[in-house]
């Protein structure tokens, strides 16, 4: 059974930083590409950052230079370091991977950036 458990969200002021973590189980983590998505009410879930099993990364234009995705295969964990946060970064952040070609999601962690 695939499980993705996010943590690290919270309330932060504009310009602040947060680090999100996602612990995965039920998969061979080191072989899996992982991603972070976010969603605000009334909008589609959007890709924020992704990392391949080999460590290659890609980012949404809106977060390039501010967010960094990384992984620790020994801990089955993917991270999202978020710096210089803006009010428009406020969202629920979800961890994602694919298992037998199906998207698997965590329950999400809420990030609120106050101005």
C-alpha positions as CSV (number, residue, x, y, z in Angstrom):
1,X,0.0,0.0,0.0
2,X,1.5,3.3,-1.1
3,X,1.5,6.0,1.5
4,X,2.7,9.6,1.2
5,X,2.7,11.7,4.3
6,X,3.5,15.4,4.1
7,X,4.5,17.7,6.9
8,X,6.1,21.1,7.5
9,X,3.3,23.4,6.4
10,X,2.2,26.4,8.5
11,X,1.8,30.1,8.7
12,X,4.7,32.3,7.6
13,X,5.2,35.9,6.8
14,X,6.1,37.3,3.4
15,X,9.7,36.7,2.7
16,X,10.0,33.8,5.1
17,X,10.9,30.2,4.6
18,X,9.5,26.7,5.1
19,X,10.7,23.2,4.4
20,X,8.1,20.6,3.5
21,X,8.8,16.9,3.9
22,X,7.1,13.9,2.4
23,X,7.8,10.4,3.7
24,X,6.9,7.6,1.3
25,X,6.2,4.0,2.0
26,X,5.0,1.0,-0.1
27,X,7.2,1.9,-3.0
28,X,10.9,1.4,-4.0
29,X,11.5,5.0,-3.3
30,X,14.9,5.3,-4.9
31,X,13.4,4.3,-8.3
32,X,10.5,6.7,-8.3
33,X,10.2,10.2,-9.6
34,X,8.6,12.5,-7.0
35,X,6.7,15.7,-7.2
36,X,5.3,18.5,-5.2
37,X,2.0,20.1,-6.4
38,X,-0.2,22.8,-4.9
39,X,-3.8,23.7,-5.0
40,X,-6.0,26.7,-4.0
41,X,-9.8,26.5,-3.8
42,X,-11.4,26.9,-7.1
43,X,-8.2,26.2,-9.1
44,X,-6.6,23.2,-10.6
45,X,-3.8,21.4,-8.9
46,X,-0.5,22.6,-10.3
47,X,3.0,21.2,-10.5
48,X,5.4,23.1,-8.3
49,X,8.6,21.0,-8.6
50,X,9.6,17.5,-9.6
51,X,12.7,15.3,-9.1
52,X,13.6,12.2,-11.0
53,X,15.1,9.1,-9.5
54,X,18.5,10.3,-10.8
55,X,18.1,13.7,-9.1
56,X,17.2,15.9,-12.1
57,X,14.8,18.6,-11.2
58,X,12.3,20.9,-12.8
59,X,10.3,23.8,-11.4
60,X,7.2,25.9,-12.2
61,X,8.3,29.3,-13.5
62,X,6.6,31.0,-10.6
63,X,8.9,29.3,-8.1
64,X,12.2,29.1,-9.9
65,X,15.1,30.5,-7.9
66,X,13.0,30.4,-4.7
67,X,12.1,26.8,-4.2
68,X,14.4,23.7,-4.1
69,X,13.3,20.1,-4.3
70,X,15.6,17.4,-3.0
71,X,15.4,13.8,-2.0
72,X,17.0,11.5,0.6
73,X,16.7,7.9,-0.6
74,X,18.0,6.6,2.7
75,X,15.0,8.2,4.5
76,X,12.4,7.6,1.7
77,X,11.8,11.4,1.9
78,X,11.4,14.2,-0.6
79,X,11.8,17.8,0.5
80,X,10.7,21.2,-0.8
81,X,12.6,24.1,0.6
82,X,10.6,27.3,0.0
83,X,12.3,30.6,0.4
84,X,11.2,34.2,-0.2
85,X,7.6,33.2,0.2
86,X,4.9,35.3,-1.3
87,X,1.2,35.5,-0.6
88,X,0.4,33.8,-3.9
89,X,2.3,30.7,-2.6
90,X,-0.5,30.1,-0.2
91,X,-2.0,26.7,-1.0
92,X,-2.3,23.1,0.1
93,X,0.9,21.3,-1.0
94,X,0.7,17.7,-2.0
95,X,3.3,15.1,-2.5
96,X,3.0,12.9,-5.6
97,X,4.4,9.8,-7.3
98,X,3.2,7.3,-9.8
99,X,2.5,3.7,-9.0
100,X,1.5,1.4,-11.8
101,X,0.9,4.5,-13.9
102,X,-1.6,5.9,-11.4
103,X,-1.1,9.1,-9.5
104,X,-0.7,8.7,-5.8
105,X,-1.2,11.6,-3.5
106,X,-0.7,12.5,0.1
107,X,-3.3,14.3,2.1
108,X,-1.5,17.6,1.8
109,X,-0.1,20.2,4.1
110,X,-1.4,23.8,4.2
111,X,1.0,26.7,3.7
112,X,-0.3,30.2,4.5
113,X,1.8,33.2,3.6
114,X,0.6,36.4,5.4
115,X,1.4,39.9,4.2
